[in-house]
Amino acid sequence: DREELCAQSARCLVNFNILVEDKMKLFPVEVEIIDINDNTPQFQLEDVEFKMNEITTPGTRIPLPLGQDLDVGMNSLQSYQLSPSHHFSLDVQQGADGSQLPEMVLQSPLDREEEVVHHLLLTASDGGNPVLSGTLRIHVQVVDANDNPPAFTQAQYHTSVPENVPLGTRLLTVKATDPDEGVNGEVAYSFHNIDHKIAQIFQLDSYTGEISNKEALDFEEYKIYSMEIQAQDGAGLMARAKVLVKVLDINDNAPEVTMTSVTTSVPENFPPGAIIALISVHDQDSGDNGDTTCSIPGNLPFKLEKLDDNFYHLVTERTLDRELTSRYNITVTATDQGTPALSTETHISLQVTDINDNPPVFPQDSYSTFILENNPRGASLFSATAHDADSNENALVTYSLVEDTIQGVPLSSYVSINSDTGVLYALRSFDYEQLRDLQLRVVACDSGDP
């Protein structure tokens, strides 16, 4: 079956090889399947019906269904023929791909009172021998003249609805009237050239002209929905009107806060007015619903400075002190002016880093202690501990003795101090009769810079 093997290909070739076993030789074979006229031209439908108004202008063309023949070459569909008629003739156009496009042309005016239905037969023939053909029955229904088109009561319809209107709400009703009688006066409504997305949102009752919403409205997407409504009577005359649905904003969007730039840590000697973050606030609503303010708690050493276009700088209001507060959790609140107001919070965690702004401090300015004479060498005399409010290296304390002499002998030959712990040790055994009182100064120094 050439049509099964090669469909509409002009040449149908079948290739295979023959193996001569004793010589182990292959001989390629090519068989061309020659088409025979075993397929009749066919139409997808047996009958087709057209309606034509009796005032249709002669010369009007009606494209007719195409026939199809699975054969190729001369065996394929070659010609169309229309049964004889006083009113209609056949004109076959040549398509860009070489196909034949049959059209029925109105030759003379129709008269419904003379003939209500015209029965025609379109024959598609191939070029085979013998010739095979298929037919399509054509019924042309002559429609009574409709000399009054529908007319809308308004050229343009307006309505305003809040964006949170419930689904299925009747928004407005369009109305068109037609003074004709019967089907010529029956008006059906439909959308015309409407945006695909808008068509999914609104529903039009074709009989009553009522427009309702089948999906939620969104002011942020469309502030005005524009659509065209077509009114068509039973014979095909039509009129169009424009419908504008204005959407009223409600406060259904909270402000959006974006940290365009933010610093996560600052030294405690940051000057007042130093920028911590750049904040932008945006609200998709309009009017008061989209008018936003930005704030932070009042008990923090920071303030917001408003820039243009809803941008803010978060800056230091005074010098920070790590020893008082080492970390700030700053809550930035953006609030719109809607009713009720909507707000959004964003949090900034700011670490205050230490600078060496605190010296080590002893709990007392002076200390007194006692030791029995004849003490062993290396005995612990006293522990001097200083505290530094800074952190890390800035709070790492080392201890030393101020150089001095006692009875002409360097102090360092009497006592020593542990530089890490501040513990004083006796380097000799003391004799009460020789030395009753020993005064010395201990210096505590941190490891900061300076």
C-alpha positions in Angstrom: 0.0 0.0 0.0 1.8 3.1 -1.3 -0.2 5.5 0.9 0.6 3.5 4.0 4.3 3.3 3.2 5.0 6.8 1.8 1.9 8.9 2.4 1.9 11.9 0.0 5.6 11.5 -1.2 5.9 11.8 -4.9 8.1 8.8 -5.2 7.8 5.7 -2.9 10.9 3.7 -2.7 11.5 0.5 -0.7 15.1 -0.5 -0.1 16.6 -3.9 1.0 19.6 -6.2 0.4 19.8 -9.7 -0.9 22.6 -11.9 0.5 24.1 -14.6 -1.7 25.2 -16.9 1.1 27.8 -19.1 -0.6 29.6 -16.0 -2.0 28.8 -13.8 1.0 27.9 -10.9 -1.3 25.2 -8.3 -0.8 23.1 -6.9 -3.6 21.1 -3.8 -2.9 17.6 -3.7 -4.3 15.4 -0.7 -4.7 11.7 -1.2 -5.5 9.6 1.8 -6.5 5.9 1.4 -5.6 3.9 2.9 -8.4 0.6 4.6 -7.4 -2.6 3.3 -8.7 -5.9 5.2 -8.5 -7.3 3.3 -5.5 -8.4 6.3 -3.4 -11.5 8.4 -4.1 -11.5 12.1 -3.4 -13.4 12.8 -0.2 -14.7 15.7 1.9 -14.6 15.6 5.7 -18.3 16.4 5.8 -21.1 15.0 3.7 -23.2 18.2 4.0 -22.5 21.8 4.7 -25.0 24.6 5.3 -24.5 28.3 4.7 -26.9 31.2 5.6 -27.0 34.2 3.2 -29.1 37.2 3.6 -31.3 38.1 0.7 -29.6 41.5 0.4 -26.2 39.9 0.1 -24.3 41.7 -2.7 -23.5 39.8 -5.9 -19.8 38.9 -6.1 -19.7 37.7 -2.4 -17.5 34.7 -2.1 -17.9 31.8 0.2 -14.8 29.5 0.8 -15.8 25.9 0.4 -14.4 22.9 2.2 -11.4 21.2 0.5 -11.4 17.7 -0.8 -8.7 15.2 -0.1 -7.2 12.4 -2.2 -4.5 10.2 -0.7 -3.1 9.3 -4.2 -0.4 11.3 -5.9 0.3 12.7 -9.3 -2.6 12.6 -11.8 -4.4 10.1 -9.4 -4.7 12.9 -6.9 -7.5 15.5 -6.8 -7.4 17.5 -10.0 -10.6 19.5 -10.3 -13.8 20.8 -8.7 -17.2 21.2 -10.3 -20.3 22.8 -8.9 -23.8 21.7 -10.1 -25.5 24.3 -12.4 -27.2 27.2 -10.6 -28.7 30.6 -11.7 -27.3 32.2 -8.6 -24.0 30.6 -7.8 -20.8 29.8 -9.7 -17.5 28.1 -8.8 -14.2 29.8 -8.8 -11.1 27.8 -7.9 -8.1 29.9 -6.6 -4.5 28.7 -6.6 -3.0 28.5 -3.1 0.6 29.5 -2.3 1.5 25.8 -2.1 -0.1 24.9 -5.4 -3.3 23.6 -3.9 -6.7 24.4 -5.3 -9.1 26.5 -3.2 -12.7 26.3 -4.3 -14.9 29.3 -3.6 -18.6 29.7 -4.3 -19.5 33.1 -5.9 -22.9 34.8 -5.7 -23.7 35.7 -9.3 -27.2 37.3 -9.0 -29.3 38.6 -6.1 -31.2 36.1 -3.9 -34.9 36.3 -3.3 -36.1 34.4 -0.3 -39.7 34.6 -1.4 -38.8 32.9 -4.7 -36.5 30.2 -3.2 -35.8 29.7 0.5 -33.1 27.0 0.1 -30.6 26.4 -2.7 -29.3 22.8 -3.0 -26.0 22.5 -4.7 -23.5 19.7 -5.2 -19.7 20.2 -5.2 -17.8 17.4 -7.0 -14.1 16.7 -6.5 -12.5 14.6 -9.2 -9.1 13.1 -9.7 -7.2 12.5 -12.9 -7.0 8.7 -12.8 -8.3 6.2 -15.3 -11.1 5.7 -14.6 -11.8 9.0 -13.0 -12.9 8.8 -9.3 -14.9 11.5 -7.6 -16.4 12.5 -4.3 -19.3 14.9 -3.6 -20.3 17.5 -1.0 -23.9 18.5 -0.6 -24.3 22.3 -0.1 -27.4 23.9 1.3 -27.7 27.7 1.1 -30.4 29.0 3.4 -31.7 32.4 2.3 -32.3 34.6 5.3 -34.9 37.3 5.4 -33.6 40.9 5.0 -32.6 42.5 8.3 -32.8 46.2 7.7 -32.3 47.4 11.3 -29.1 46.7 13.3 -29.2 46.6 17.1 -28.6 49.9 18.9 -27.2 50.3 22.4 -28.9 52.7 24.9 -25.4 54.2 25.6 -22.3 54.5 23.5 -20.2 54.0 26.6 -21.0 52.4 29.9 -19.2 53.3 33.1 -19.1 51.8 36.6 -16.8 51.9 39.6 -16.3 49.0 42.0 -13.9 48.3 44.9 -11.3 45.7 44.1 -12.5 43.4 46.9 -16.0 43.0 45.3 -17.2 39.4 45.8 -17.0 37.0 42.9 -20.2 36.8 40.8 -21.3 40.4 41.6 -23.3 42.0 38.9 -21.3 45.0 37.9 -23.5 46.6 35.2 -25.9 45.7 32.5 -25.7 46.7 28.8 -28.8 47.0 26.8 -29.3 47.1 23.0 -32.7 47.2 21.2 -33.6 46.1 17.7 -37.0 47.1 16.1 -37.0 44.1 13.7 -39.3 41.2 14.4 -38.6 37.6 15.1 -35.0 36.4 14.9 -34.0 39.7 13.3 -34.9 41.5 16.6 -33.4 39.0 19.0 -30.1 40.4 20.3 -27.2 38.3 21.7 -24.3 39.9 23.5 -20.7 38.9 23.3 -17.2 40.4 24.0 -15.4 41.8 21.0 -11.6 42.0 20.6 -11.2 41.7 24.4 -7.8 41.1 26.0 -7.4 37.4 26.9 -6.7 38.1 30.5 -9.7 40.4 30.9 -11.9 37.7 29.3 -10.9 35.4 32.1 -12.0 37.9 34.8 -15.4 39.0 33.5 -18.5 37.1 32.4 -21.1 38.4 30.1 -24.6 37.0 29.9 -25.3 36.7 26.2 -29.1 37.1 26.8 -29.4 39.7 29.5 -26.2 41.8 28.9 -25.3 41.5 32.6 -21.5 41.7 33.3 -20.2 40.1 36.4 -16.8 39.1 37.7 -15.8 35.5 37.8 -12.3 36.2 39.2 -11.0 38.7 41.8 -10.3 42.3 40.6 -6.9 43.7 41.3 -6.4 47.5 41.4 -2.6 47.0 41.3 -2.9 45.1 38.0 -5.6 47.1 36.3 -7.0 50.4 37.4 -9.5 50.5 34.6 -10.8 47.4 32.8 -11.7 48.4 29.2 -13.8 46.1 27.0 -16.0 46.2 24.0 -19.4 44.6 23.9 -21.0 43.4 20.6 -24.7 43.1 20.2 -25.7 40.9 17.2 -29.2 40.1 16.0 -30.2 36.7 14.6 -29.3 37.7 11.0 -25.9 39.0 11.7 -26.3 42.8 12.0 -24.4 44.1 15.0 -23.5 47.2 17.1 -20.8 47.8 19.6 -20.4 49.7 22.8 -17.5 50.4 25.1 -17.6 49.4 28.8 -15.2 50.9 31.4 -15.0 49.3 34.8 -13.0 51.5 37.2 -11.5 49.6 40.1 -11.3 51.5 43.4 -8.3 50.7 45.5 -8.6 49.2 49.0 -5.7 48.8 51.4 -4.8 45.2 50.6 -1.0 45.5 50.3 1.3 46.0 53.2 4.4 48.2 52.6 7.5 46.4 51.3 10.7 47.2 53.0 14.0 46.6 51.3 17.5 47.0 52.8 19.5 48.3 49.9 22.6 48.6 52.0 23.2 47.7 55.6 26.2 47.7 58.0 26.3 44.9 60.5 28.9 46.2 62.8 30.2 49.7 63.8 33.0 50.8 66.2 31.8 52.5 69.3 33.5 55.7 68.4 31.3 56.1 65.3 30.4 59.8 65.0 26.8 61.0 65.2 25.2 61.0 61.8 27.1 58.0 60.5 25.0 55.9 58.0 24.1 52.4 59.2 21.6 51.4 56.4 19.8 52.6 53.3 16.2 51.6 53.4 13.6 51.8 50.7 9.8 51.5 51.3 7.2 50.7 48.6 3.5 50.1 48.8 1.6 48.9 45.7 -1.6 50.6 46.8 -2.5 54.2 45.8 -3.4 57.4 47.6 -3.4 57.2 51.3 -3.3 53.4 51.0 0.1 53.7 49.4 1.4 56.6 51.4 3.9 55.2 53.9 5.9 56.3 56.9 8.9 54.6 58.5 9.8 54.5 62.1 12.1 52.9 64.7 11.7 52.7 68.5 12.5 56.0 70.3 14.8 54.6 73.0 17.6 53.8 70.6 20.6 56.0 69.7 19.5 56.0 66.0 17.2 58.0 63.8 15.7 57.8 60.3 16.4 60.5 57.8 13.9 60.6 54.9 15.3 61.0 51.4 13.4 61.3 48.1 11.2 58.6 46.6 10.5 56.8 49.9 14.2 56.1 50.7 15.5 56.5 54.3 18.9 56.7 55.9 19.3 55.0 59.3 22.0 57.0 61.1 23.5 57.2 64.5 22.0 60.0 66.7 24.8 60.0 69.3 28.1 58.3 70.0 27.7 54.6 70.9 29.2 53.0 74.0 29.9 49.3 73.7 30.4 49.0 77.5 26.7 50.1 77.9 25.2 48.2 75.0 27.2 45.8 72.7 24.4 44.8 70.3 21.3 46.6 69.0 18.3 44.8 67.5 16.7 47.6 65.5 13.1 47.1 64.4 12.2 49.2 61.4 8.4 49.6 60.9 6.8 50.8 57.7 3.1 51.8 58.0 0.7 53.0 55.3 -2.1 55.5 55.8 -4.9 53.2 54.9 -7.9 52.2 57.0 -7.1 50.0 58.6 -3.4 50.7 58.4 -1.1 47.9 57.3 2.5 47.7 58.4 5.7 45.6 57.9 8.6 45.1 60.2 12.2 44.5 59.3 14.9 43.8 61.8 18.6 45.0 61.8 21.1 43.4 64.1 24.0 45.8 64.7 27.1 44.8 66.6 29.1 47.6 68.4 32.8 46.8 68.2 35.1 47.8 71.0 37.7 50.5 71.0 40.2 51.0 73.8 38.5 53.8 75.6 38.7 52.4 79.2 41.9 52.0 81.3 42.3 49.1 83.7 40.9 50.1 87.2 41.8 48.8 90.6 38.9 48.5 93.0 40.9 50.6 95.5 43.6 53.3 95.2 45.7 51.7 97.9 46.0 48.4 99.8 47.7 47.3 103.0 48.8 43.8 103.9 51.0 42.2 106.5 53.6 39.5 106.5 55.4 37.8 109.3 59.2 38.2 109.3 61.4 35.3 108.4 59.0 34.4 105.6 60.2 31.8 103.1 61.5 33.1 99.8 58.8 33.0 97.0 56.0 33.4 99.5 52.9 35.1 98.0 52.4 38.5 99.6 49.3 39.9 97.9 47.1 39.7 94.8 46.4 43.0 93.0 43.6 42.6 90.4 42.5 45.3 88.1 39.4 45.2 85.8 39.0 46.7 82.3 35.5 47.4 80.8 36.7 46.9 77.3 36.9 43.5 75.5 39.4 41.2 73.9 42.9 42.7 73.7 41.6 46.0 75.0 40.7 44.3 78.2 43.8 42.0 78.5 45.6 43.3 81.6 49.3 42.9 82.4 50.9 43.9 85.7 54.3 45.4 86.5 56.0 47.2 89.4 57.2 50.8 89.3 60.9 50.8 89.7 62.1 52.1 93.1 64.9 51.6 95.6 64.6 50.6 99.3 67.6 51.3 101.5 69.7 51.8 98.4 68.6 48.4 97.0 66.4 48.1 93.9 62.8 47.1 94.7 63.0 44.3 92.2 65.4 42.5 94.6 62.7 42.5 97.3 59.6 41.5 95.5 58.3 40.4 92.0 54.9 40.4 90.4 53.3 37.9 88.1 52.5 40.0 85.0 49.4 37.9 84.2 47.8 37.4 87.6 49.0 40.4 89.6 50.2 38.2 92.4 53.2 39.7 94.4 55.9 37.3 95.6 58.7 37.8 98.2 62.2 37.3 96.7 63.9 37.3 100.1 63.1 36.6 103.8 62.3 39.8 105.5 63.6 41.0 108.9 61.3 43.1 111.0 64.3 44.8 112.7 65.7 45.9 109.4 62.6 46.7 107.4 59.3 47.3 109.0 57.4 48.8 106.1 57.6 48.3 102.3 55.7 50.6 99.9 55.5 49.9 96.2 53.3 50.8 93.2 51.7 48.3 90.9 50.8 49.4 87.3 48.1 47.6 85.4 48.2 48.1 81.6 45.8 46.8 78.9 46.9 45.4 75.5 45.0 47.9 73.4 46.4 50.2 70.7 47.1 52.7 72.2 
